[in-house]
């Protein structure tokens, strides 16, 4: 799981990530994926 986060372009910086932020980021991945699908549908529609 840590390697997946490190591979993400949002994981940059000199300071270690705050555990609460990491948790929120990992929990939000489903919402981002759903929004991306919805965006693609809207782009196709218009």
HELIX and SHEET records of a PDB file:
HELIX    1   1 UNK A    2  UNK A    7  1                                   6    
HELIX    2   2 UNK A   19  UNK A   27  1                                   9    
HELIX    3   3 UNK A   29  UNK A   45  1                                  17    
END                                                                             
